[in-house]
Amino acid sequence: MVDLISWDPYRDYRSLQERINRAFGLTSTRREREEESLGAWLPPVDISEDKDKIVLTAELPGFKEDQVQNDMEGNVLTLRGERKFEETKEGDGRNYHRLERSYGQFVRSFTLPSNVDRENIRANFSNGLLEIELPKREEAKPRQIRISNRSEEKRKEPIDVKSR
C-alpha cells in the first residue's frame, strides 16, 4: 500500500500569517470570521448590475435546485444549502487518499439596496449555477431628462395677428 501525503504549499504561509496576526492583536478577515462562525464552506458568488437589474450568480456544482433555499427577509437575501459527504460502505473497496471538495452546510446573506423590486425577484438554476435576478423598481431606473431651449419654445408659440 502506498501512503499519499497531501501537501499544501501555502499552509505554512497561512499558519505564519495567523501567528503574526495574533501577536499584533489583529483580527482575522471578515471572510475568515464568516467561515468560522458558519462552519463548513461558502460558495463563490458574482454580483453584476446594469440599468435594469442586479444579478447574483452563485456557483453550486453538484447541487440540484431542491437542495438550495433562497429566503428574503426585510432587505436581506439569504442562500442556504448543504453538500453531504457520501460515506463509503463497508467492503466496497473505496479508500479516499485526498478530499479537497468542501462538504457541509453553507449560508450566504446579502443586504439588498433599496432600489430592488422585491416582488419580482426571479431565480434560475442551471448547470450548477444559481442565478438570481433582482429587478430595479421603475422609479429607481436611470432616465434621461430632455433639456429644452426657452427661446425656441417662445418662437413656437402661435402668434395672435388680431391683437397687433
N, C-alpha and C positions, 0 to 999 in steps of 0.2 A: 504494500500500500504506500502511496506517495502522499506526503504531507504538503499541502499547499498553504502558503502563508500570504495573507493579504497585506500588501504594502501600500501605504498612502503617503506619498512624498510630502504632503502638506500637513500631516498630523503633528509633526514636531513643531512646525511653524505656528499652528493654531494653539498648541499647548503653551509655547513660549509667549505668544500674544496674550493668552488668558492670564498667565502668571504676571506679566508686566502690568496688565490692566488692574489686577488685584493689588499689586504692590503700590500702585499710584492711586488706588481708590477709585479707579474709573469703572463706570458701569458698562455692562455689555450693550451691544447694539439693540435697537428696537426689534429687529427680526429675531435675534437670538433670544430675547426675553419672550417674544411671542411663541417661538418654538418650544421653549422650556415650559411655559405656562399651559400650552395646549397639548403638549406631549409629542406625538409622532412626527408629523411632516406637514408641509404646506405645498400645494400645487402651484406652479408658476402661473401668473396672471398678467395679461397685457390689457391696458386700457387706452382706447383711442377715442378721438372726438372729431366730429365735423359740425357743420352748421345746424344739422337736424337732430343729431343723436350722439350719445356716448355709447361705446361698445366695449363690454368687458368680456375677454376671452380667457377661459381657464383651461389649462392643459391637464386632461384626466385620462391618460391612456389605460386601456383595460377596463374602464368603467362602463356601465350601462346606465341609461338615463334614469332608471328607477333606483340607482344607488347614490344619487346626488339629490340633496334637498336644498332648495332656494327659498329663503324666508325674507320678508320685508317687514320691518317693524320701525315705525316712525320714518326717519330718513336713513336707516341703516339696512343695507342688503347683506345677508349672511349666506355663505355657501357651506354646506356640511356634507360629509361623506366618510366612507371607511373602505380601505382596501385590506381585505383579510388575507392572512398568510395561509396558504394551503398546506396543511400538515401532511407529512408523508405517513403512509400507513405501514405498519409493522410488516416487514417481509416483502415490500415492493421493490427493494434493491436500490432505492434512490438515496444518495447521500449528497448533501449540499457542501460544496467547497468554498463558495462565495455567495453572499447575499448583498446586493447593492441597491436593489429597489426598496423603496420605502413602503412600510405597511402600517396599518393602524388608522385611527380617526384623524380627520383634519377639520378645521373650522377657519374660514376666512371671512372677515367682515369689512365692509366698505361704507363709509359715510357718503351719501349722495348729495350733490349740490341741490340747492332749492329750485333750480330751473328744470328738474326732471319731472315728466308727466308720469306719475306713479301708477295711474290707472291703465296705461297702455304699454307696460313693460312686457317684452316677449323674450322667451328663452328657446334656444335650439341646441340639440346635442347631436353631433355627427362626427364620426372618425376620431373619437377621443377628445374632441374639443367642445366645451360648453360655451356657447356664445349668447350673451345677454344683451339685448338692445334696450337702451334706456332713452326713449324719445324725449326731446325737449318740448316744453309747453310752447304753444304758439306765441304767446306774448314774450317769451324769453328768446325766441329766434331773432337773429340779427335781421334788420331790414334797412333798405336804403331810403333815405328821405330826399326827395327831389327838391332842388333849390330853384326857386323861380326868380326872375328879374322883375322888380317892381315897375320899372319904366316900360317894359314890354307889356305888362298887364294893363297899364293905363292906356296904351295905344290900341289895345284890342277892345276897349270898351266902345259900345255903339255911340255914335255922335248924334245928338238931337239937333237937327237942322232948324227946326221951327223956333227954338229958343234963341237963335243967333240973330 
